[in-house]
């Protein structure tokens, strides 16, 4: 079962922080796995089907865990890239390079201090 957010939910998600989005994603994936499990139980999951239901639930939760980790890895990667970008900007601002040019000298040969 794949969860597809409604338009209202999509709008709400645009206004959420990364942590809030991850929390919602975890909740949705686990809820979908539980709903599938309960649906199978309602269809007649008696004692004879316990091993199959257990296997199905384990599979669904493992898949949800993989999706959650993939989302977390993606978010961490984007955060690391943003931190590197900001660090380069800070380094550039804190360590300016001064280049002096003499009148009449070409710009290809700057004097450095």
Buried (B, 14 or more C-beta within 10 A) or exposed (E): EEEEEEEEEEEEEEEEEBEEBBEBBBEBBBEBBBEBBEEBBEEEBEEEBEEEBEEBBEEBBEEBBEBBEEBBEEBEEEEEEEEEEEEEEEEEEEEEEEEEEEEEEEEEEEEEE
